[in-house]
Amino acid sequence: MSEPRACGCGRSPTGNCIGWHKLTAEEYEAKLAAYKEKQASKAEAAE
């Protein structure tokens, strides 16, 4: 199994390449907001 590639563009919130370098600025902002919301929900559920 291969290691995940590191993110070279700096857009990935995980540090691994997830293809976000292809997104427009608007698409990136929307994806990032959705990612942050999902992470917040997970954090609340863990409490």
N, C-alpha and C positions, 0 to 999 in steps of 0.2 A: 504494500500500500504506500502511495507516495504522500509526502508531506504537503500541506496546503501552501500555496505560494504566498509570499509576503506581498502586501499591497504597496505598489510603487507610486501610486497617484496620491495617496494620503486620504482618500475619501472613505475607505472602509472603516466602520466603527469597530470591527473585530480585529483589525490588523492584518487579516488575511484577504487575499483578492477575492471579491464576490461579484466582480463585473460592473461595479458602479462607475468605473472610469468612462464607460460608454454613455452615461446619462447626461442629458442637458442640465443646466444649472437648476431649472425649475423641477425637473424630475428628481434630481439629487435631493433638493430641499424637501420634497414630498416624501421620498423614501426615508430620509433621515428622521423626519418628524414621526413617521409611522414606526420606525425602529425604536426611537426613544419612548414612544407611548407604550409599545409592547414591553419594553424592558421595565418601565415603571409599573405596569400591570403585574408582571412577574414578581417584582420586588414586593408589591403590596400583598400578593397571594402568599408569599413566603413568610410573611410576618405573622 
